[in-house]
Amino acid sequence: MLMREARGEQLLGRLDPELRAQIGPELEAALRRETGAGRWARHPIDVRITLPWFGGPIFLALVGGRERRSPARRHAERRRHPLISLGNVVLFTAVGVVAILGAFAVALLAMGVLAP
């Protein structure tokens, strides 16, 4: 199933059953076809990986490219997904500690304190 068709199905699935029953087949097909059509182009940076974790695998995604979202959408998403959250603080702290330890190890290797 194409991603845009999946988005259309998600939209239709969230509708009240009585309201969905009133939608004609042409409108339903148009909603499936047009929901998300052309909205997601490929990003120049698109890294998606699954990592093993204690409670089960976790999904990590990093996407980047030219900003196309409207200011209103960016504001709404920032309210829904704040940058400062427990998970983000833990992640940034862990990445910082690993970077500092790596730099320290490289410095020790360069000074000859550690042997490769």
The 8 nearest C-alpha neighbors of each residue, nearest first, counted from 0:
[[1, 2, 4, 5, 3, 6, 8, 7],
 [0, 2, 4, 3, 5, 6, 32, 7],
 [1, 3, 5, 4, 6, 0, 35, 7],
 [2, 4, 6, 35, 5, 1, 36, 34],
 [5, 3, 7, 1, 31, 2, 6, 32],
 [4, 6, 2, 8, 3, 7, 9, 1],
 [7, 5, 9, 3, 8, 4, 34, 10],
 [8, 6, 31, 4, 10, 34, 5, 9],
 [7, 9, 5, 11, 6, 10, 12, 4],
 [10, 8, 6, 12, 7, 11, 5, 13],
 [11, 9, 7, 13, 8, 12, 6, 14],
 [10, 12, 8, 14, 13, 9, 7, 19],
 [13, 11, 9, 10, 14, 8, 15, 16],
 [14, 12, 10, 11, 9, 15, 16, 8],
 [15, 13, 11, 12, 19, 16, 18, 10],
 [14, 16, 18, 17, 19, 13, 12, 11],
 [17, 15, 19, 18, 20, 14, 12, 13],
 [18, 16, 20, 19, 15, 21, 14, 22],
 [17, 19, 15, 21, 20, 16, 14, 22],
 [18, 20, 16, 22, 21, 17, 14, 15],
 [19, 21, 17, 18, 22, 16, 23, 15],
 [22, 20, 18, 19, 23, 17, 16, 24],
 [23, 21, 19, 20, 27, 26, 24, 18],
 [22, 24, 26, 25, 27, 21, 20, 19],
 [23, 25, 27, 26, 28, 22, 29, 21],
 [26, 24, 28, 27, 23, 29, 22, 30],
 [27, 25, 29, 28, 23, 24, 30, 22],
 [26, 28, 24, 30, 29, 25, 23, 31],
 [27, 29, 31, 25, 26, 30, 24, 32],
 [30, 28, 26, 32, 27, 31, 33, 25],
 [31, 29, 27, 33, 32, 28, 34, 7],
 [32, 30, 7, 28, 4, 29, 34, 33],
 [31, 33, 29, 30, 34, 28, 4, 3],
 [34, 32, 36, 30, 31, 29, 35, 3],
 [35, 33, 7, 36, 30, 31, 32, 3],
 [34, 36, 38, 3, 33, 37, 6, 39],
 [37, 35, 33, 38, 34, 3, 32, 39],
 [36, 38, 39, 35, 40, 33, 3, 34],
 [37, 39, 35, 36, 40, 34, 3, 33],
 [40, 38, 37, 41, 35, 36, 42, 3],
 [39, 41, 38, 42, 37, 43, 36, 64],
 [40, 42, 39, 43, 45, 44, 64, 62],
 [41, 43, 44, 64, 45, 63, 40, 62],
 [42, 44, 64, 45, 63, 41, 62, 65],
 [45, 43, 63, 62, 42, 64, 46, 61],
 [44, 46, 62, 42, 61, 43, 47, 63],
 [47, 45, 61, 60, 62, 44, 48, 59],
 [48, 46, 60, 59, 61, 45, 49, 58],
 [49, 47, 59, 58, 50, 60, 46, 57],
 [48, 50, 58, 57, 59, 56, 51, 47],
 [49, 51, 57, 56, 52, 58, 48, 59],
 [52, 50, 56, 55, 57, 49, 53, 54],
 [53, 51, 56, 55, 54, 50, 57, 49],
 [52, 54, 55, 51, 56, 57, 50, 49],
 [55, 53, 52, 56, 51, 57, 50, 58],
 [56, 54, 52, 53, 51, 57, 50, 58],
 [55, 57, 51, 52, 50, 49, 58, 54],
 [58, 56, 50, 49, 52, 51, 55, 59],
 [57, 59, 49, 48, 50, 60, 56, 47],
 [58, 60, 48, 47, 49, 57, 61, 50],
 [61, 59, 47, 46, 62, 48, 58, 45],
 [60, 62, 46, 45, 47, 63, 59, 44],
 [63, 61, 45, 44, 46, 60, 42, 64],
 [64, 62, 44, 42, 43, 45, 61, 65],
 [63, 65, 42, 43, 66, 44, 62, 67],
 [64, 66, 67, 63, 42, 43, 68, 44],
 [67, 65, 68, 64, 63, 69, 73, 70],
 [68, 66, 65, 69, 64, 70, 73, 38],
 [69, 67, 66, 72, 73, 70, 71, 65],
 [68, 70, 72, 71, 73, 67, 66, 74],
 [71, 69, 73, 72, 74, 68, 75, 67],
 [72, 70, 74, 69, 73, 75, 68, 76],
 [71, 73, 75, 69, 74, 70, 76, 68],
 [74, 72, 70, 76, 71, 75, 77, 69],
 [73, 75, 77, 71, 72, 76, 70, 78],
 [76, 74, 72, 78, 77, 73, 71, 79],
 [75, 77, 79, 73, 78, 74, 80, 72],
 [78, 76, 80, 74, 81, 79, 75, 73],
 [79, 77, 75, 76, 80, 81, 74, 73],
 [78, 80, 76, 77, 81, 75, 74, 82],
 [79, 81, 77, 78, 76, 82, 84, 75],
 [82, 80, 77, 83, 78, 79, 84, 76],
 [81, 83, 84, 80, 87, 77, 88, 78],
 [84, 82, 81, 87, 88, 85, 86, 80],
 [85, 83, 87, 86, 82, 88, 81, 80],
 [84, 86, 88, 87, 89, 83, 90, 82],
 [85, 87, 89, 84, 88, 90, 83, 91],
 [86, 88, 90, 84, 89, 85, 91, 83],
 [87, 89, 85, 91, 90, 86, 92, 84],
 [88, 90, 92, 86, 87, 91, 93, 85],
 [89, 91, 87, 93, 92, 88, 86, 94],
 [92, 90, 94, 88, 93, 89, 95, 87],
 [93, 91, 95, 89, 90, 94, 88, 96],
 [94, 92, 96, 90, 95, 91, 89, 97],
 [93, 95, 91, 97, 92, 96, 98, 90],
 [96, 94, 92, 98, 93, 97, 91, 99],
 [97, 95, 99, 93, 98, 94, 100, 92],
 [96, 98, 100, 94, 95, 99, 101, 93],
 [99, 97, 101, 95, 96, 100, 94, 102],
 [100, 98, 102, 96, 101, 97, 103, 95],
 [101, 99, 103, 97, 102, 98, 96, 104],
 [100, 102, 98, 104, 103, 99, 97, 105],
 [103, 101, 105, 99, 104, 100, 98, 106],
 [102, 104, 100, 106, 101, 105, 99, 107],
 [105, 103, 107, 101, 106, 102, 100, 108],
 [104, 106, 108, 102, 103, 107, 109, 101],
 [107, 105, 109, 103, 104, 108, 102, 110],
 [108, 106, 104, 110, 112, 109, 105, 113],
 [107, 109, 113, 105, 111, 106, 110, 112],
 [108, 110, 106, 111, 107, 105, 112, 113],
 [111, 109, 107, 108, 112, 106, 113, 105],
 [110, 112, 108, 113, 109, 107, 114, 106],
 [113, 111, 107, 110, 108, 114, 109, 106],
 [114, 112, 108, 111, 107, 115, 110, 104],
 [113, 115, 111, 108, 112, 107, 109, 110],
 [114, 113, 108, 111, 112, 109, 107, 105]]
